[in-house]
Amino acid sequence: MTDGLRWVFEAYPFGYSLIFCERLTPEEVLVRLGARRESVYPLTREQAQEIELRNAADEPYDLDHLDDLDVEAVEELGFLQPEADAVVRAGSIEGWTFAIEASTSYVSARAYLPALSRGTRVIAISRDVNATQRMEYAVDGRILSSFDPGIPAYNDGAEPSALAWPSSASGGMTSPQVLEQLESGFGLWIPKASEGQPLPAAALSTMR
C-alpha cells in the first residue's frame, strides 16, 4: 500500500511541479537541475515555501519563526537572495528520485530535461495556478513526449508514442486523473510524510 500521487493535487492547490528521475540520487538530480552540490541543504516543505515567499517579497523579512531552520546556514549557502526564486526538494522511493516544487516557475523557465535525462529517463508533470498542465517524457537527453494532458493530441515531442499514454485519454485528463495514471502506469508515488521531512533541497534561479 502506497500513498499514491493524487494527494499532491489536494495538497498543492495553487500548482506544483513533479519530476521523477530513474536511478539517480536526490543530490544528483538537484545538481543536474543547476545546483552546486555543496549548496544542497535539507528542508521541509514549509521551510522551502517560506524561503521562496521571503525571496519574492518586496521587503525581505527574517525567518526566525521557523524554529527548526538554521537561518545562518541557508543564508551562507545562497538560499536567501532574490534570484533564488525556486526552491526544489528531492527524495527517493523505489528506484526513482522525485523532485517537487510548490509552483511551476523553474520548470517553465528552464530547459532542464536534456541534462537531467542523460543516461536515464525522466517523467515530469506540472500544473500552474490556472490549471494549465504539462507532461514531458525524456530519455537520454531527448524529449520524446511533451504535451498538455488536457489536449494530448498536440504533442511536440520527438517520439510522442514513447510515453505509452492510454488511448482512452485522447479526450484529455484532469489533474487528478493524470496523477493517478502516473501512479498506476509507472508505479510512481510520493510519501505524504515527506512533506514534513527535511529532504535535500536546492535554491535555483529562473533568471539565469
N, C-alpha and C positions, 0 to 999 in steps of 0.2 A: 504494500500500500504506500503510495507516494502522495505528496501534497499537490501534484499536478502543476498546471500553469494558469488555470482560469482565475485563481485568486489574485494574480497580478493585475488583471483588468479592474478588479474591485479595489485593490489597494493603491492603484495609481490612476485616479480618475482624471487627472489633468495631462496624462500622457506618459509614455515610457519608451525606452529603447532596451531591447534584449538582444544580446549577441551570444551565440553558442558556438564554441570552437573545440574541435575534437583533438585530443592528445596533446594539448599544450597546458602548462601550468597557469594559474591565475596571473602570476608575475610576468610570464612570457607574453600573455595576451595584452596586458597593460603596456608593456614595453613596445609591442608591435603597434599598439594604438597611438603611440607617441610619447609615452612617459619615459623618464630616466629611471633605470632600475633602482638607484639609490634613493629616489624620491617617493617610492611606493610606501604607503603607511596604512595601517589597519583602521577602518572607520565603520561605524554603524550607519544604517540608512539615515537616521535622524541627524547625525553629525555631518554626513556628506551633503544632505539637502540644506542644512543650516549654513554650511560653508558657501554653497552656491548662492544662496539668498544674500548672504553677507557681502559677497564679492560683487553682486549685481546692484546693491543698494547705492543710492546717490551719496550717502554718507556712511562709510564702513563703520560697523559697530563691533564691540567686543563680544567674545563668546564665553564669557565666564559662567553663564547659566548652564553650560554643558559640563556638568560636574566631572564626567569621565574623560573629557577631551584634554589632551596635553597641548594647550594652545601654543606654547613656545615651540614645541616640536613641529607642529604643522606649519607654523609661520616660517621656520627655518627651512622647511622642505618645499616652500613655494606655493602652498595651498592658499594663502591669504593675500591674494593680489587680484586686481580687476580682470586681468587677462585669463586668469584661471576660472573660466566661466562654465566648465563642465567637470563634474567630479564623478568618476566612474568606479564602481566597486566590482570585484570579481571573486568568484568562488568555484569550487569544482564538485561535480557529482557524477559518478558512474561513467567515467571516461570522457566527460565533457567539462569544459570550463564555461561558466556563464558570466557575462558582464552585464551590468544593469545600471541605467541612469534614469532618474526621475524626470526626464524631458527628452526631446529629440534633437537638442541643439548640436551635439557633437556629430551624430550620425548624419545629420542633414548637411553639415558644413564640410565634412572631411571625406576624402576618397581613401578610406582606410582598408577596404576589402582586399585589394591585391596583396598588400604586405601582410595582412593578418592571415590570409588563407594560404600563404606559401607553405607547401609541403603538407597541407592538411585541408579540411573543409570547414566552412563557416555557414551557419544559418542565422540570419538577422531579421528581426521584426521590430517595427516602431509604430507608434500611434501618437499623434500630436493632439493638442488641446481641441482642435476642430474635428477630431475623429478621423482624420486622414491617415491611412495605413500605408506601410511599405514593407514588402517582403523581399529578401535577397538571399541567394544561394551562390556561394563561391567555392571553387576547388582549385588549389594550387595556383593561385594568382589570377584566375579567370572568373569573372562574374557570369555565371551560366544562366541565372534566372533573376529577374528584377521586375516586380510588378506591384500594383495595388490590389490586395486581396478582395477589395470591393468590386474591382473591374479587372479580373485576371486575364482577360483576352488581350490586354495591351501589355505585353511582356517584351522588354527591350534587352533581355539577357542574350548571351551568345548561343545558348542551347536551352531554350525555355522548358523543354520536356525533361530536363535533367533532374528537376526537383521532385518529379512524380507527384505533383499536386492532384488531388482527386478530381476527376472529370465532372463529378456531380456538383463541384463548386464553381462551375463555369458561370453561374449567375451571380457569384460574389458571396463573400462570407463576412459576417460581423466580427468584431474583435474577439469576443469570447469564443466564437467558432474557430477562428484562426489559431488561438492558443490551444484549444482542445485538439485540433488537428496535429499541431506540432507535438503534443503530448502522445497522442495515440499512434501517429505515423512514424515518429522518430524516437519515442521514448524519452523525450526531453521533459525535465521538470526542475523546479527550484524549491528548496525547503522554505517554508514560511518563517521558520526560526532564524533564517539568515538575515532577516530584516534587522533584528536586534543584535546580531553578532558582529564583532569587528572583523571585516573582511579586507584583504589587500585592496587599496584604493589609490587612484592617481588623479591629480589635478591637471586637466588638459585644457587646451585653448582652441576655440573655433576661429581665432583671429590669425593664426599662422598659416 
